[in-house]
Amino acid sequence: MKNITFHINNEAYVLDIGEDKDDKLENGLKKFLKTDKNLETSELLLAYLRKTQELVKLENEIEIQLNKLPKI
């Protein structure tokens, strides 16, 4: 079990992110959200939008690659 603490609107939130042996989940969260400063609600929304954009781009890239596969 691994915990990460976020400070949002001057309140601390400790989140259990489960097992994260390679720190991939933690690093993914920290990519858009700082853990060493207080975050405002608008920063959370912006992080959510950035992560969503990242996932949409990945989905599009996967779809392009799947469409290149021979049809059976």
TARARA-V145165 format. One record per residue. N is the residue number from 1. RES is the residue in one small letter. SS is DSSP state (2 for helix, 1 for strand, 0 for the rest). OMEGA is omega in degrees with one decimal (* if undefined). Layout:
n: {N | N}
res: {RES | RES}
ss: {SS | SS}
omega: {OMEGA | OMEGA}
This chain:
n: {1 | 2 | 3 | 4 | 5 | 6 | 7 | 8 | 9 | 10 | 11 | 12 | 13 | 14 | 15 | 16 | 17 | 18 | 19 | 20 | 21 | 22 | 23 | 24 | 25 | 26 | 27 | 28 | 29 | 30 | 31 | 32 | 33 | 34 | 35 | 36 | 37 | 38 | 39 | 40 | 41 | 42 | 43 | 44 | 45 | 46 | 47 | 48 | 49 | 50 | 51 | 52 | 53 | 54 | 55 | 56 | 57 | 58 | 59 | 60 | 61 | 62 | 63 | 64 | 65 | 66 | 67 | 68 | 69 | 70 | 71 | 72}
res: {m | k | n | i | t | f | h | i | n | n | e | a | y | v | l | d | i | g | e | d | k | d | d | k | l | e | n | g | l | k | k | f | l | k | t | d | k | n | l | e | t | s | e | l | l | l | a | y | l | r | k | t | q | e | l | v | k | l | e | n | e | i | e | i | q | l | n | k | l | p | k | i}
ss: {0 | 1 | 1 | 1 | 1 | 1 | 1 | 1 | 0 | 0 | 1 | 1 | 1 | 1 | 1 | 1 | 1 | 1 | 0 | 0 | 0 | 0 | 0 | 2 | 2 | 2 | 2 | 2 | 2 | 2 | 2 | 2 | 0 | 0 | 0 | 0 | 0 | 1 | 1 | 0 | 2 | 2 | 2 | 2 | 2 | 2 | 2 | 2 | 2 | 2 | 2 | 2 | 2 | 2 | 2 | 2 | 2 | 2 | 2 | 2 | 2 | 2 | 2 | 2 | 2 | 2 | 2 | 2 | 0 | 0 | 0 | 0}
omega: {-179.5 | 179.5 | 172.7 | 178.7 | 173.4 | 175.7 | -174.7 | -178.3 | 176.8 | 173.8 | 179.4 | 177.1 | 178.4 | -177.6 | 174.1 | -178.9 | 177.1 | 179.8 | -179.0 | -172.2 | -177.9 | -179.7 | -178.4 | 179.5 | 179.5 | 179.7 | 176.6 | 176.9 | -177.2 | 177.9 | -177.0 | -177.9 | 178.0 | 177.4 | -175.9 | 177.8 | 177.8 | 177.7 | 174.1 | -179.3 | -179.3 | 177.7 | 176.2 | 179.0 | 179.3 | 177.7 | 177.9 | -179.8 | 179.0 | 178.7 | 177.4 | 177.5 | 178.9 | -179.1 | 177.9 | 178.0 | 178.3 | 178.2 | 179.0 | 178.9 | 178.0 | 179.3 | 177.9 | -179.8 | 178.1 | 179.1 | 178.3 | -179.5 | 177.5 | 178.8 | -180.0 | *}
